[in-house]
């Protein structure tokens, strides 16, 4: 694979310098985060950038911190930092589950959460887990204007997002819910480090009686990309973690309503079985995490 000629390469140290470089080079300019997906597309000439604006030196959009409203993750934070962050356990543990099993060790140290969200690949782990936990995206435009966008609006069809021309995703906000909450993610792949054939994420908020008051269930590996499963979300309301039989039945019923496809990795019926089985596992685990279960 031989990439086409790239005229320019810029490595700014601030977000403003990055947006200015984008505006200067104009058409066919691409921001590059970890480069794990973009460079494969460049080498195969699926994308032919005129200029690459490398975000690696922008320290202000890297790292995790916590305040009274929740957690903030810089878009340039690598997977390994998320996987090793103990403050995310419990409520946002689905992100830790996903980051711990993205690709191999090299990918986890180079790839970034923001790059994965902006690439929005059909079966990536970061988009589906953020969809489940209801993340908020903070973006900056070339004019310097900032805006917030919920993950449901940010993620579009595979490899499409709500990010506008020249905008940089600078951070992901995880808002701490009022009640006890837990989340979990599990994927099934043909290879240990491979992309999921099916991946399922669950996010649950419990009421004072330990019953589910809010549920967000999302699945990846479908042709539609990361997708919420509203039938499962509605059916979980009012249940507890001890209602395993009811949870098993509702997930089996929800699997039957999924729009799935067949390919060399697995046929449609097999994908439905995977959603059912993985879904049961992550919902039960999310209940346990919400109640403070030790792992």
C-alpha positions in Angstrom: 0.0 0.0 0.0 1.4 3.4 -1.0 -0.3 6.6 0.1 -0.7 9.5 -2.4 1.5 12.5 -1.9 0.7 14.6 1.2 1.6 18.3 0.6 1.6 19.5 4.2 2.1 18.3 7.8 1.5 20.5 10.8 2.0 19.6 14.5 0.4 22.5 16.5 0.7 22.9 20.3 -2.7 24.5 20.9 -6.3 24.0 19.7 -6.2 27.5 18.1 -3.1 26.7 16.1 -4.7 23.5 14.9 -7.9 25.2 13.7 -5.8 27.9 12.1 -3.8 25.3 10.2 -7.0 23.6 9.1 -8.4 27.0 7.8 -5.1 27.7 6.0 -4.8 24.4 4.1 -8.6 24.2 3.4 -10.0 21.4 1.4 -8.9 17.8 2.0 -7.2 18.7 5.3 -7.6 16.1 8.0 -6.9 16.1 11.8 -5.0 13.1 12.9 -5.2 11.8 16.5 -3.6 8.4 17.2 -3.7 7.6 13.5 -4.7 3.9 14.0 -7.6 4.1 11.5 -6.8 7.2 9.5 -3.4 6.0 8.4 -4.7 2.7 7.1 -7.2 4.6 5.0 -4.5 6.9 3.8 -2.2 4.0 2.9 -5.0 2.3 0.9 -5.8 5.7 -0.8 -9.4 5.6 0.5 -8.5 9.0 1.8 -6.1 11.3 0.0 -5.3 14.2 2.4 -3.7 17.4 1.2 -2.5 18.2 4.7 -2.4 16.4 8.0 -2.9 18.4 11.2 -1.4 16.2 14.0 -3.0 16.8 17.4 -0.4 14.8 19.5 1.3 17.9 20.9 -1.8 19.5 22.3 -1.5 18.8 26.0 -4.7 20.6 26.9 -6.9 18.0 25.3 -5.3 15.0 26.9 -6.0 13.4 30.3 -8.8 12.8 32.7 -10.1 14.9 35.5 -13.1 15.0 37.8 -15.3 17.8 39.2 -18.6 18.2 40.8 -20.5 17.5 37.6 -18.8 14.4 36.6 -15.7 13.2 34.6 -14.0 14.9 31.7 -11.8 13.0 29.3 -9.6 14.8 26.8 -10.2 13.7 23.3 -6.5 12.9 22.9 -6.4 10.6 25.9 -5.1 7.1 24.9 -7.1 3.9 25.6 -4.5 2.7 28.1 -5.0 5.7 30.4 -8.8 5.0 30.4 -8.2 1.3 31.0 -6.0 2.1 34.1 -8.2 4.8 35.6 -9.8 3.5 38.8 -12.1 6.5 39.2 -14.3 5.3 36.3 -15.1 2.0 37.9 -18.8 1.5 38.8 -20.8 4.1 37.0 -18.6 4.4 33.9 -16.9 1.1 34.1 -18.1 0.2 30.6 -15.4 2.6 29.2 -12.8 0.7 31.2 -14.1 -2.6 29.9 -13.8 -1.4 26.3 -10.5 0.4 26.6 -8.9 -2.6 28.2 -9.7 -4.7 25.1 -9.3 -2.4 22.2 -6.8 -3.9 19.7 -3.4 -4.9 21.1 -1.0 -3.2 23.5 0.4 -0.9 20.8 -3.0 0.2 19.7 -4.1 0.9 23.3 -1.1 3.1 23.9 -1.4 5.0 20.6 -5.1 5.1 19.8 -7.3 7.8 21.4 -10.9 7.9 22.5 -11.6 11.1 20.4 -10.1 9.6 17.3 -12.3 6.5 17.7 -15.5 8.6 18.2 -14.8 10.8 15.2 -14.0 7.8 13.0 -17.1 6.0 14.2 -16.2 2.7 12.6 -19.1 0.2 12.2 -17.9 -2.1 15.0 -15.6 0.0 17.2 -15.8 -0.3 21.0 -15.6 3.4 22.0 -18.7 4.7 20.1 -21.0 2.0 21.5 -19.9 2.4 25.1 -20.2 6.2 25.0 -23.6 5.8 23.4 -24.7 3.6 26.3 -23.4 5.9 29.0 -24.8 9.1 27.3 -21.6 11.1 27.0 -21.5 14.8 26.0 -19.1 16.0 23.3 -17.3 19.4 23.5 -16.3 20.8 20.1 -14.4 23.8 19.0 -14.8 25.3 15.5 -12.2 27.2 13.4 -13.9 30.5 14.5 -13.2 29.6 18.1 -16.9 28.9 18.9 -17.6 26.0 21.3 -20.6 23.8 21.5 -21.9 20.7 23.3 -23.4 17.8 21.5 -24.9 14.7 23.1 -23.6 11.4 21.9 -26.9 10.4 20.4 -26.7 13.4 18.1 -23.0 13.2 17.6 -22.9 9.6 16.3 -24.4 9.1 12.8 -24.3 6.3 10.3 -21.0 4.4 10.2 -18.0 6.7 9.7 -20.3 9.8 10.0 -20.7 12.2 12.9 -22.3 15.5 13.8 -18.9 17.2 13.7 -18.9 20.1 11.3 -16.1 21.1 8.9 -13.0 22.0 10.7 -14.3 21.3 14.2 -12.1 19.6 16.8 -13.5 17.3 19.4 -11.7 18.5 22.5 -13.3 16.5 25.4 -15.9 14.0 26.5 -18.0 14.7 29.5 -19.5 11.9 31.7 -22.3 13.4 33.9 -22.7 11.6 37.2 -26.4 10.6 37.6 -28.3 11.5 40.8 -28.9 7.8 41.8 -26.6 4.8 42.0 -25.5 3.7 38.6 -23.4 1.0 36.9 -22.3 0.1 33.4 -20.6 -2.7 31.6 -19.4 -3.7 28.2 -18.5 -7.0 26.6 -17.5 -7.9 23.0 -17.1 -11.2 21.1 -14.5 -11.3 18.4 -13.0 -13.9 16.1 -9.6 -12.9 17.4 -8.6 -11.9 21.0 -7.5 -8.4 19.8 -10.0 -8.2 17.0 -13.0 -5.9 16.3 -16.2 -7.3 17.8 -18.6 -9.4 15.7 -21.1 -8.1 18.4 -20.4 -5.9 21.3 -23.0 -4.9 23.9 -22.9 -2.1 26.5 -25.4 -1.4 29.4 -25.8 1.6 31.6 -28.3 1.4 34.5 -29.5 3.9 37.1 -31.3 2.5 40.2 -33.9 4.0 42.4 -34.0 3.8 46.2 -35.4 0.3 46.1 -32.6 -1.0 43.8 -34.9 -1.2 40.8 -33.9 0.0 37.4 -35.1 3.6 36.9 -33.2 4.3 33.7 -31.6 2.0 31.2 -29.5 2.6 28.1 -28.5 -0.5 26.1 -26.4 -0.2 23.0 -25.0 -2.7 20.5 -22.2 -2.6 17.9 -21.3 -4.8 15.0 -24.5 -4.1 13.1 -24.5 -2.6 9.6 -26.1 0.5 11.1 -23.2 1.0 13.4 -23.6 1.6 17.2 -27.3 1.4 17.9 -29.5 1.7 21.0 -32.0 -1.0 21.8 -35.1 0.8 23.1 -37.2 -2.4 23.5 -34.6 -3.7 26.0 -34.3 -0.3 27.7 -38.1 -0.1 28.3 -38.4 -3.7 29.5 -35.7 -3.3 32.1 -37.5 -0.6 34.0 -38.6 -1.7 37.4 -36.5 -4.8 37.5 -33.7 -5.7 39.9 -30.5 -7.6 39.5 -32.1 -10.7 41.0 -34.7 -10.8 38.2 -32.4 -12.8 36.1 -35.1 -14.9 34.4 -37.1 -11.9 33.3 -33.9 -10.1 32.1 -33.0 -13.2 30.1 -36.4 -13.3 28.5 -36.5 -9.7 27.6 -33.1 -9.7 26.0 -34.0 -12.8 24.0 -37.1 -11.0 22.8 -35.1 -7.8 22.0 -32.6 -9.9 20.0 -35.4 -11.1 17.8 -36.2 -7.5 16.8 -32.6 -6.5 15.9 -31.9 -5.6 12.3 -28.8 -7.8 11.8 -26.8 -9.0 8.8 -24.8 -12.1 7.8 -21.2 -12.1 6.7 -18.1 -14.2 6.9 -17.8 -13.5 10.7 -21.2 -14.8 11.5 -24.8 -15.1 10.2 -27.7 -13.1 11.4 -29.1 -15.7 13.8 -25.7 -16.1 15.4 -25.4 -12.3 16.0 -28.8 -12.4 17.7 -27.6 -15.2 20.0 -24.5 -13.1 20.8 -26.6 -10.1 21.6 -28.8 -12.1 23.9 -25.9 -13.8 25.8 -23.6 -10.8 26.0 -26.5 -8.6 26.9 -27.5 -10.8 29.8 -23.9 -10.7 31.1 -23.5 -6.9 30.9 -26.9 -6.1 32.4 -26.3 -8.3 35.4 -22.8 -6.9 35.8 -24.1 -3.3 35.5 -26.6 -4.0 38.3 -23.9 -5.4 40.5 -21.6 -2.4 39.9 -24.4 0.0 40.7 -24.8 -1.8 44.0 -21.1 -1.6 44.7 -20.2 -5.2 44.1 -16.4 -5.9 44.2 -14.8 -7.5 41.2 
